Amino acid sequence: MKSLINIQKMDDKTVPAKNVSFWKKISWLVIIYGGSVLALFVVASAFHILMFAAGMRTHG
């Protein structure tokens, strides 16, 4: 019961989403998406380097 009261108090301090501008929401979406694509590129590049070092080269 105590945790429920703490959750209700925490919810009272949050900012409603309707007060945030549309462009701020879109910019966060683009930043998070771009960061995830960049992280995927880094991991894929690391695997590519490891596979190349292990002798798995492309025949091209």
N, CA, C and O atoms as a Tripos MOL2 file, in Angstrom:
@<TRIPOS>MOLECULE
protein
  240   239    60     0     0
PROTEIN
NO_CHARGES

@<TRIPOS>ATOM
      1 N           0.8250   -1.2030    0.0000 N.3       1 MET1
      2 CA          0.0000    0.0000    0.0000 C.3       1 MET1
      3 C           0.8600    1.2550    0.0000 C.2       1 MET1
      4 O           0.5250    2.2620   -0.6230 O.2       1 MET1
      5 N           1.9780    1.1670    0.7150 N.am      2 LYS2
      6 CA          2.8630    2.3210    0.7800 C.3       2 LYS2
      7 C           3.4470    2.6570   -0.5920 C.2       2 LYS2
      8 O           3.5720    3.8290   -0.9490 O.2       2 LYS2
      9 N           3.8000    1.6260   -1.3560 N.am      3 SER3
     10 CA          4.3690    1.8880   -2.6770 C.3       3 SER3
     11 C           3.3460    2.5130   -3.6180 C.2       3 SER3
     12 O           3.7090    3.3250   -4.4680 O.2       3 SER3
     13 N           2.0920    2.1520   -3.4800 N.am      4 LEU4
     14 CA          1.0400    2.7420   -4.3010 C.3       4 LEU4
     15 C           0.9170    4.2350   -4.0310 C.2       4 LEU4
     16 O           0.7100    5.0220   -4.9550 O.2       4 LEU4
     17 N           1.0440    4.6230   -2.7760 N.am      5 ILE5
     18 CA          0.9830    6.0440   -2.4230 C.3       5 ILE5
     19 C           2.1720    6.7750   -3.0310 C.2       5 ILE5
     20 O           2.0190    7.8890   -3.5310 O.2       5 ILE5
     21 N           3.3640    6.1620   -2.9950 N.am      6 ASN6
     22 CA          4.5480    6.7950   -3.5770 C.3       6 ASN6
     23 C           4.3960    6.9520   -5.0810 C.2       6 ASN6
     24 O           4.8210    7.9640   -5.6380 O.2       6 ASN6
     25 N           3.8020    5.9740   -5.7470 N.am      7 ILE7
     26 CA          3.5850    6.0650   -7.1910 C.3       7 ILE7
     27 C           2.6110    7.1970   -7.5040 C.2       7 ILE7
     28 O           2.8110    7.9380   -8.4660 O.2       7 ILE7
     29 N           1.5700    7.3330   -6.7060 N.am      8 GLN8
     30 CA          0.6040    8.4040   -6.9390 C.3       8 GLN8
     31 C           1.2480    9.7680   -6.7320 C.2       8 GLN8
     32 O           0.9440   10.7050   -7.4700 O.2       8 GLN8
     33 N           2.1210    9.8990   -5.7550 N.am      9 LYS9
     34 CA          2.8100   11.1710   -5.5420 C.3       9 LYS9
     35 C           3.7400   11.4660   -6.7020 C.2       9 LYS9
     36 O           3.8470   12.6160   -7.1290 O.2       9 LYS9
     37 N           4.4070   10.4610   -7.2170 N.am     10 MET10
     38 CA          5.3190   10.6590   -8.3270 C.3      10 MET10
     39 C           4.5520   11.0710   -9.5830 C.2      10 MET10
     40 O           5.0240   11.9090  -10.3520 O.2      10 MET10
     41 N           3.3800   10.4900   -9.7920 N.am     11 ASP11
     42 CA          2.5800   10.8330  -10.9630 C.3      11 ASP11
     43 C           2.1050   12.2850  -10.9140 C.2      11 ASP11
     44 O           1.9130   12.9040  -11.9600 O.2      11 ASP11
     45 N           1.9170   12.8260   -9.7310 N.am     12 ASP12
     46 CA          1.4580   14.2060   -9.6140 C.3      12 ASP12
     47 C           2.5260   15.2020  -10.0770 C.2      12 ASP12
     48 O           2.1900   16.3210  -10.4640 O.2      12 ASP12
     49 N           3.7910   14.8190  -10.0430 N.am     13 LYS13
     50 CA          4.8780   15.7310  -10.3930 C.3      13 LYS13
     51 C           5.2610   15.6480  -11.8730 C.2      13 LYS13
     52 O           6.0610   16.4570  -12.3430 O.2      13 LYS13
     53 N           4.7180   14.7110  -12.5950 N.am     14 THR14
     54 CA          5.1060   14.5610  -13.9980 C.3      14 THR14
     55 C           4.4560   15.6380  -14.8500 C.2      14 THR14
     56 O           3.3940   16.1650  -14.5170 O.2      14 THR14
     57 N           5.1150   15.9520  -15.9550 N.am     15 VAL15
     58 CA          4.6080   16.9630  -16.8890 C.3      15 VAL15
     59 C           3.7130   16.2670  -17.9010 C.2      15 VAL15
     60 O           4.1220   15.2710  -18.4980 O.2      15 VAL15
     61 N           2.5140   16.7630  -18.1060 N.am     16 PRO16
     62 CA          1.6500   16.1520  -19.1250 C.3      16 PRO16
     63 C           2.2750   16.2590  -20.5080 C.2      16 PRO16
     64 O           2.9150   17.2590  -20.8360 O.2      16 PRO16
     65 N           2.0850   15.2310  -21.3080 N.am     17 ALA17
     66 CA          2.6950   15.1870  -22.6360 C.3      17 ALA17
     67 C           2.1310   16.2610  -23.5620 C.2      17 ALA17
     68 O           2.8040   16.6590  -24.5130 O.2      17 ALA17
     69 N           0.9290   16.7360  -23.3120 N.am     18 LYS18
     70 CA          0.3360   17.7240  -24.2100 C.3      18 LYS18
     71 C           1.0190   19.0870  -24.0970 C.2      18 LYS18
     72 O           0.8420   19.9290  -24.9770 O.2      18 LYS18
     73 N           1.7930   19.3240  -23.0380 N.am     19 ASN19
     74 CA          2.4940   20.5950  -22.8980 C.3      19 ASN19
     75 C           3.8270   20.6160  -23.6430 C.2      19 ASN19
     76 O           4.4480   21.6710  -23.7740 O.2      19 ASN19
     77 N           4.2680   19.4610  -24.1300 N.am     20 VAL20
     78 CA          5.5260   19.3760  -24.8660 C.3      20 VAL20
     79 C           5.2360   19.6420  -26.3380 C.2      20 VAL20
     80 O           4.2720   19.1150  -26.8950 O.2      20 VAL20
     81 N           6.0790   20.4630  -26.9630 N.am     21 SER21
     82 CA          5.8230   20.8330  -28.3510 C.3      21 SER21
     83 C           6.0130   19.6390  -29.2800 C.2      21 SER21
     84 O           6.7390   18.6940  -28.9710 O.2      21 SER21
     85 N           5.3470   19.7080  -30.4140 N.am     22 PHE22
     86 CA          5.4130   18.6440  -31.4130 C.3      22 PHE22
     87 C           6.8360   18.4600  -31.9180 C.2      22 PHE22
     88 O           7.2890   17.3280  -32.0890 O.2      22 PHE22
     89 N           7.5500   19.5630  -32.1590 N.am     23 TRP23
     90 CA          8.9020   19.4760  -32.7070 C.3      23 TRP23
     91 C           9.8890   18.8870  -31.7090 C.2      23 TRP23
     92 O          10.8560   18.2340  -32.0990 O.2      23 TRP23
     93 N           9.6490   19.1150  -30.4360 N.am     24 LYS24
     94 CA         10.5160   18.5160  -29.4140 C.3      24 LYS24
     95 C          10.3210   17.0020  -29.3890 C.2      24 LYS24
     96 O          11.2880   16.2550  -29.2390 O.2      24 LYS24
     97 N           9.0860   16.5490  -29.5320 N.am     25 LYS25
     98 CA          8.8170   15.1110  -29.5810 C.3      25 LYS25
     99 C           9.4740   14.4790  -30.8090 C.2      25 LYS25
    100 O          10.0830   13.4130  -30.7200 O.2      25 LYS25
    101 N           9.3400   15.1560  -31.9630 N.am     26 ILE26
    102 CA          9.9340   14.6330  -33.1970 C.3      26 ILE26
    103 C          11.4490   14.6260  -33.1020 C.2      26 ILE26
    104 O          12.0900   13.6850  -33.5690 O.2      26 ILE26
    105 N          12.0330   15.6580  -32.5060 N.am     27 SER27
    106 CA         13.4910   15.6930  -32.3920 C.3      27 SER27
    107 C          14.0010   14.5660  -31.4970 C.2      27 SER27
    108 O          15.0350   13.9700  -31.7970 O.2      27 SER27
    109 N          13.3020   14.2640  -30.4080 N.am     28 TRP28
    110 CA         13.7020   13.1330  -29.5710 C.3      28 TRP28
    111 C          13.5720   11.8220  -30.3270 C.2      28 TRP28
    112 O          14.4160   10.9390  -30.1820 O.2      28 TRP28
    113 N          12.5380   11.6860  -31.1230 N.am     29 LEU29
    114 CA         12.3610   10.4770  -31.9350 C.3      29 LEU29
    115 C          13.5250   10.3040  -32.9030 C.2      29 LEU29
    116 O          14.0690    9.2080  -33.0350 O.2      29 LEU29
    117 N          13.9060   11.3890  -33.5800 N.am     30 VAL30
    118 CA         15.0050   11.3360  -34.5390 C.3      30 VAL30
    119 C          16.3320   11.0390  -33.8350 C.2      30 VAL30
    120 O          17.1370   10.2580  -34.3430 O.2      30 VAL30
    121 N          16.5650   11.6500  -32.6800 N.am     31 ILE31
    122 CA         17.8030   11.4180  -31.9260 C.3      31 ILE31
    123 C          17.9010    9.9670  -31.4700 C.2      31 ILE31
    124 O          18.9550    9.3460  -31.6070 O.2      31 ILE31
    125 N          16.8320    9.4280  -30.9370 N.am     32 ILE32
    126 CA         16.8510    8.0440  -30.4570 C.3      32 ILE32
    127 C          16.9980    7.0770  -31.6290 C.2      32 ILE32
    128 O          17.7500    6.1070  -31.5350 O.2      32 ILE32
    129 N          16.2990    7.3250  -32.7160 N.am     33 TYR33
    130 CA         16.4140    6.4720  -33.9000 C.3      33 TYR33
    131 C          17.8270    6.5300  -34.4750 C.2      33 TYR33
    132 O          18.4160    5.4960  -34.7890 O.2      33 TYR33
    133 N          18.3630    7.7290  -34.6110 N.am     34 GLY34
    134 CA         19.7200    7.8870  -35.1280 C.3      34 GLY34
    135 C          20.7550    7.2170  -34.2390 C.2      34 GLY34
    136 O          21.7040    6.6090  -34.7340 O.2      34 GLY34
    137 N          20.5770    7.3240  -32.9340 N.am     35 GLY35
    138 CA         21.4970    6.6650  -32.0060 C.3      35 GLY35
    139 C          21.4370    5.1550  -32.1180 C.2      35 GLY35
    140 O          22.4650    4.4840  -32.0230 O.2      35 GLY35
    141 N          20.2540    4.6190  -32.3180 N.am     36 SER36
    142 CA         20.1330    3.1670  -32.4520 C.3      36 SER36
    143 C          20.7430    2.6790  -33.7650 C.2      36 SER36
    144 O          21.3630    1.6160  -33.8030 O.2      36 SER36
    145 N          20.5720    3.4450  -34.8350 N.am     37 VAL37
    146 CA         21.1830    3.0760  -36.1110 C.3      37 VAL37
    147 C          22.7060    3.1540  -36.0080 C.2      37 VAL37
    148 O          23.4060    2.2850  -36.5290 O.2      37 VAL37
    149 N          23.2170    4.1720  -35.3510 N.am     38 LEU38
    150 CA         24.6590    4.3050  -35.1620 C.3      38 LEU38
    151 C          25.2110    3.1560  -34.3170 C.2      38 LEU38
    152 O          26.2770    2.6210  -34.6220 O.2      38 LEU38
    153 N          24.4930    2.7730  -33.2590 N.am     39 ALA39
    154 CA         24.9350    1.6500  -32.4310 C.3      39 ALA39
    155 C          24.9340    0.3500  -33.2270 C.2      39 ALA39
    156 O          25.8430   -0.4670  -33.0760 O.2      39 ALA39
    157 N          23.9390    0.1540  -34.0580 N.am     40 LEU40
    158 CA         23.8930   -1.0370  -34.9030 C.3      40 LEU40
    159 C          25.0610   -1.0490  -35.8840 C.2      40 LEU40
    160 O          25.6530   -2.1010  -36.1270 O.2      40 LEU40
    161 N          25.3960    0.0990  -36.4440 N.am     41 PHE41
    162 CA         26.5360    0.2010  -37.3560 C.3      41 PHE41
    163 C          27.8380   -0.1510  -36.6410 C.2      41 PHE41
    164 O          28.6800   -0.8510  -37.2050 O.2      41 PHE41
    165 N          28.0140    0.3190  -35.4220 N.am     42 VAL42
    166 CA         29.2330    0.0360  -34.6630 C.3      42 VAL42
    167 C          29.3550   -1.4570  -34.3840 C.2      42 VAL42
    168 O          30.4320   -2.0310  -34.5540 O.2      42 VAL42
    169 N          28.2650   -2.0930  -33.9590 N.am     43 VAL43
    170 CA         28.2950   -3.5300  -33.6670 C.3      43 VAL43
    171 C          28.5480   -4.3300  -34.9440 C.2      43 VAL43
    172 O          29.3420   -5.2710  -34.9310 O.2      43 VAL43
    173 N          27.8930   -3.9750  -36.0360 N.am     44 ALA44
    174 CA         28.0920   -4.6920  -37.3000 C.3      44 ALA44
    175 C          29.5190   -4.5200  -37.7990 C.2      44 ALA44
    176 O          30.1050   -5.4700  -38.3190 O.2      44 ALA44
    177 N          30.0850   -3.3370  -37.6510 N.am     45 SER45
    178 CA         31.4690   -3.1090  -38.0640 C.3      45 SER45
    179 C          32.4370   -3.9260  -37.2130 C.2      45 SER45
    180 O          33.4160   -4.4670  -37.7270 O.2      45 SER45
    181 N          32.1640   -4.0160  -35.9210 N.am     46 ALA46
    182 CA         33.0170   -4.8180  -35.0430 C.3      46 ALA46
    183 C          32.9800   -6.2880  -35.4510 C.2      46 ALA46
    184 O          34.0190   -6.9470  -35.4880 O.2      46 ALA46
    185 N          31.7930   -6.8050  -35.7580 N.am     47 PHE47
    186 CA         31.6910   -8.1890  -36.2290 C.3      47 PHE47
    187 C          32.4190   -8.3630  -37.5640 C.2      47 PHE47
    188 O          33.0700   -9.3840  -37.7860 O.2      47 PHE47
    189 N          32.3150   -7.3890  -38.4370 N.am     48 HIS48
    190 CA         32.9900   -7.4690  -39.7290 C.3      48 HIS48
    191 C          34.5080   -7.5330  -39.5370 C.2      48 HIS48
    192 O          35.1830   -8.3360  -40.1810 O.2      48 HIS48
    193 N          35.0340   -6.7020  -38.6680 N.am     49 ILE49
    194 CA         36.4730   -6.6930  -38.3930 C.3      49 ILE49
    195 C          36.9090   -8.0120  -37.7730 C.2      49 ILE49
    196 O          37.9410   -8.5630  -38.1550 O.2      49 ILE49
    197 N          36.1270   -8.5300  -36.8110 N.am     50 LEU50
    198 CA         36.4730   -9.8110  -36.1820 C.3      50 LEU50
    199 C          36.4370  -10.9540  -37.1920 C.2      50 LEU50
    200 O          37.3080  -11.8240  -37.1690 O.2      50 LEU50
    201 N          35.4540  -10.9630  -38.0650 N.am     51 MET51
    202 CA         35.3660  -12.0240  -39.0630 C.3      51 MET51
    203 C          36.5080  -11.9140  -40.0740 C.2      51 MET51
    204 O          37.0450  -12.9300  -40.5150 O.2      51 MET51
    205 N          36.8760  -10.7010  -40.4360 N.am     52 PHE52
    206 CA         37.9940  -10.5040  -41.3500 C.3      52 PHE52
    207 C          39.2940  -10.9810  -40.7000 C.2      52 PHE52
    208 O          40.1290  -11.5990  -41.3600 O.2      52 PHE52
    209 N          39.4650  -10.6930  -39.4080 N.am     53 ALA53
    210 CA         40.6620  -11.1060  -38.6790 C.3      53 ALA53
    211 C          40.7240  -12.6350  -38.5400 C.2      53 ALA53
    212 O          41.8120  -13.2070  -38.4680 O.2      53 ALA53
    213 N          39.5700  -13.2890  -38.5030 N.am     54 ALA54
    214 CA         39.5300  -14.7450  -38.3640 C.3      54 ALA54
    215 C          39.7410  -15.4520  -39.6940 C.2      54 ALA54
    216 O          39.7770  -16.6820  -39.7430 O.2      54 ALA54
    217 N          39.8790  -14.6870  -40.7710 N.am     55 GLY55
    218 CA         40.1410  -15.2980  -42.0690 C.3      55 GLY55
    219 C          38.9460  -15.4320  -42.9710 C.2      55 GLY55
    220 O          39.0570  -16.0130  -44.0500 O.2      55 GLY55
    221 N          37.8090  -14.9130  -42.5680 N.am     56 MET56
    222 CA         36.6090  -14.9700  -43.3990 C.3      56 MET56
    223 C          36.5780  -13.7260  -44.2890 C.2      56 MET56
    224 O          36.0230  -12.6910  -43.9220 O.2      56 MET56
    225 N          37.1800  -13.8560  -45.4510 N.am     57 ARG57
    226 CA         37.2380  -12.7330  -46.3780 C.3      57 ARG57
    227 C          36.2370  -12.9440  -47.5080 C.2      57 ARG57
    228 O          35.8920  -14.0720  -47.8590 O.2      57 ARG57
    229 N          35.7850  -11.8330  -48.0620 N.am     58 THR58
    230 CA         34.8590  -11.9390  -49.1830 C.3      58 THR58
    231 C          35.6160  -12.2890  -50.4490 C.2      58 THR58
    232 O          36.7850  -11.9280  -50.5880 O.2      58 THR58
    233 N          34.9820  -12.9730  -51.3620 N.am     59 HIS59
    234 CA         35.5990  -13.3660  -52.6200 C.3      59 HIS59
    235 C          35.1220  -12.4470  -53.7260 C.2      59 HIS59
    236 O          34.3790  -12.8660  -54.6140 O.2      59 HIS59
    237 N          35.5420  -11.2150  -53.6740 N.am     60 GLY60
    238 CA         35.0260  -10.2870  -54.6450 C.3      60 GLY60
    239 C          36.0360   -9.5390  -55.4090 C.2      60 GLY60
    240 O          35.6860   -8.7230  -56.2610 O.2      60 GLY60
@<TRIPOS>BOND
     1     1     2 1
     2     2     3 1
     3     3     4 2
     4     3     5 am
     5     5     6 1
     6     6     7 1
     7     7     8 2
     8     7     9 am
     9     9    10 1
    10    10    11 1
    11    11    12 2
    12    11    13 am
    13    13    14 1
    14    14    15 1
    15    15    16 2
    16    15    17 am
    17    17    18 1
    18    18    19 1
    19    19    20 2
    20    19    21 am
    21    21    22 1
    22    22    23 1
    23    23    24 2
    24    23    25 am
    25    25    26 1
    26    26    27 1
    27    27    28 2
    28    27    29 am
    29    29    30 1
    30    30    31 1
    31    31    32 2
    32    31    33 am
    33    33    34 1
    34    34    35 1
    35    35    36 2
    36    35    37 am
    37    37    38 1
    38    38    39 1
    39    39    40 2
    40    39    41 am
    41    41    42 1
    42    42    43 1
    43    43    44 2
    44    43    45 am
    45    45    46 1
    46    46    47 1
    47    47    48 2
    48    47    49 am
    49    49    50 1
    50    50    51 1
    51    51    52 2
    52    51    53 am
    53    53    54 1
    54    54    55 1
    55    55    56 2
    56    55    57 am
    57    57    58 1
    58    58    59 1
    59    59    60 2
    60    59    61 am
    61    61    62 1
    62    62    63 1
    63    63    64 2
    64    63    65 am
    65    65    66 1
    66    66    67 1
    67    67    68 2
    68    67    69 am
    69    69    70 1
    70    70    71 1
    71    71    72 2
    72    71    73 am
    73    73    74 1
    74    74    75 1
    75    75    76 2
    76    75    77 am
    77    77    78 1
    78    78    79 1
    79    79    80 2
    80    79    81 am
    81    81    82 1
    82    82    83 1
    83    83    84 2
    84    83    85 am
    85    85    86 1
    86    86    87 1
    87    87    88 2
    88    87    89 am
    89    89    90 1
    90    90    91 1
    91    91    92 2
    92    91    93 am
    93    93    94 1
    94    94    95 1
    95    95    96 2
    96    95    97 am
    97    97    98 1
    98    98    99 1
    99    99   100 2
   100    99   101 am
   101   101   102 1
   102   102   103 1
   103   103   104 2
   104   103   105 am
   105   105   106 1
   106   106   107 1
   107   107   108 2
   108   107   109 am
   109   109   110 1
   110   110   111 1
   111   111   112 2
   112   111   113 am
   113   113   114 1
   114   114   115 1
   115   115   116 2
   116   115   117 am
   117   117   118 1
   118   118   119 1
   119   119   120 2
   120   119   121 am
   121   121   122 1
   122   122   123 1
   123   123   124 2
   124   123   125 am
   125   125   126 1
   126   126   127 1
   127   127   128 2
   128   127   129 am
   129   129   130 1
   130   130   131 1
   131   131   132 2
   132   131   133 am
   133   133   134 1
   134   134   135 1
   135   135   136 2
   136   135   137 am
   137   137   138 1
   138   138   139 1
   139   139   140 2
   140   139   141 am
   141   141   142 1
   142   142   143 1
   143   143   144 2
   144   143   145 am
   145   145   146 1
   146   146   147 1
   147   147   148 2
   148   147   149 am
   149   149   150 1
   150   150   151 1
   151   151   152 2
   152   151   153 am
   153   153   154 1
   154   154   155 1
   155   155   156 2
   156   155   157 am
   157   157   158 1
   158   158   159 1
   159   159   160 2
   160   159   161 am
   161   161   162 1
   162   162   163 1
   163   163   164 2
   164   163   165 am
   165   165   166 1
   166   166   167 1
   167   167   168 2
   168   167   169 am
   169   169   170 1
   170   170   171 1
   171   171   172 2
   172   171   173 am
   173   173   174 1
   174   174   175 1
   175   175   176 2
   176   175   177 am
   177   177   178 1
   178   178   179 1
   179   179   180 2
   180   179   181 am
   181   181   182 1
   182   182   183 1
   183   183   184 2
   184   183   185 am
   185   185   186 1
   186   186   187 1
   187   187   188 2
   188   187   189 am
   189   189   190 1
   190   190   191 1
   191   191   192 2
   192   191   193 am
   193   193   194 1
   194   194   195 1
   195   195   196 2
   196   195   197 am
   197   197   198 1
   198   198   199 1
   199   199   200 2
   200   199   201 am
   201   201   202 1
   202   202   203 1
   203   203   204 2
   204   203   205 am
   205   205   206 1
   206   206   207 1
   207   207   208 2
   208   207   209 am
   209   209   210 1
   210   210   211 1
   211   211   212 2
   212   211   213 am
   213   213   214 1
   214   214   215 1
   215   215   216 2
   216   215   217 am
   217   217   218 1
   218   218   219 1
   219   219   220 2
   220   219   221 am
   221   221   222 1
   222   222   223 1
   223   223   224 2
   224   223   225 am
   225   225   226 1
   226   226   227 1
   227   227   228 2
   228   227   229 am
   229   229   230 1
   230   230   231 1
   231   231   232 2
   232   231   233 am
   233   233   234 1
   234   234   235 1
   235   235   236 2
   236   235   237 am
   237   237   238 1
   238   238   239 1
   239   239   240 2
@<TRIPOS>SUBSTRUCTURE
     1 MET1         2 RESIDUE 1 A MET
     2 LYS2         6 RESIDUE 1 A LYS
     3 SER3        10 RESIDUE 1 A SER
     4 LEU4        14 RESIDUE 1 A LEU
     5 ILE5        18 RESIDUE 1 A ILE
     6 ASN6        22 RESIDUE 1 A ASN
     7 ILE7        26 RESIDUE 1 A ILE
     8 GLN8        30 RESIDUE 1 A GLN
     9 LYS9        34 RESIDUE 1 A LYS
    10 MET10       38 RESIDUE 1 A MET
    11 ASP11       42 RESIDUE 1 A ASP
    12 ASP12       46 RESIDUE 1 A ASP
    13 LYS13       50 RESIDUE 1 A LYS
    14 THR14       54 RESIDUE 1 A THR
    15 VAL15       58 RESIDUE 1 A VAL
    16 PRO16       62 RESIDUE 1 A PRO
    17 ALA17       66 RESIDUE 1 A ALA
    18 LYS18       70 RESIDUE 1 A LYS
    19 ASN19       74 RESIDUE 1 A ASN
    20 VAL20       78 RESIDUE 1 A VAL
    21 SER21       82 RESIDUE 1 A SER
    22 PHE22       86 RESIDUE 1 A PHE
    23 TRP23       90 RESIDUE 1 A TRP
    24 LYS24       94 RESIDUE 1 A LYS
    25 LYS25       98 RESIDUE 1 A LYS
    26 ILE26      102 RESIDUE 1 A ILE
    27 SER27      106 RESIDUE 1 A SER
    28 TRP28      110 RESIDUE 1 A TRP
    29 LEU29      114 RESIDUE 1 A LEU
    30 VAL30      118 RESIDUE 1 A VAL
    31 ILE31      122 RESIDUE 1 A ILE
    32 ILE32      126 RESIDUE 1 A ILE
    33 TYR33      130 RESIDUE 1 A TYR
    34 GLY34      134 RESIDUE 1 A GLY
    35 GLY35      138 RESIDUE 1 A GLY
    36 SER36      142 RESIDUE 1 A SER
    37 VAL37      146 RESIDUE 1 A VAL
    38 LEU38      150 RESIDUE 1 A LEU
    39 ALA39      154 RESIDUE 1 A ALA
    40 LEU40      158 RESIDUE 1 A LEU
    41 PHE41      162 RESIDUE 1 A PHE
    42 VAL42      166 RESIDUE 1 A VAL
    43 VAL43      170 RESIDUE 1 A VAL
    44 ALA44      174 RESIDUE 1 A ALA
    45 SER45      178 RESIDUE 1 A SER
    46 ALA46      182 RESIDUE 1 A ALA
    47 PHE47      186 RESIDUE 1 A PHE
    48 HIS48      190 RESIDUE 1 A HIS
    49 ILE49      194 RESIDUE 1 A ILE
    50 LEU50      198 RESIDUE 1 A LEU
    51 MET51      202 RESIDUE 1 A MET
    52 PHE52      206 RESIDUE 1 A PHE
    53 ALA53      210 RESIDUE 1 A ALA
    54 ALA54      214 RESIDUE 1 A ALA
    55 GLY55      218 RESIDUE 1 A GLY
    56 MET56      222 RESIDUE 1 A MET
    57 ARG57      226 RESIDUE 1 A ARG
    58 THR58      230 RESIDUE 1 A THR
    59 HIS59      234 RESIDUE 1 A HIS
    60 GLY60      238 RESIDUE 1 A GLY
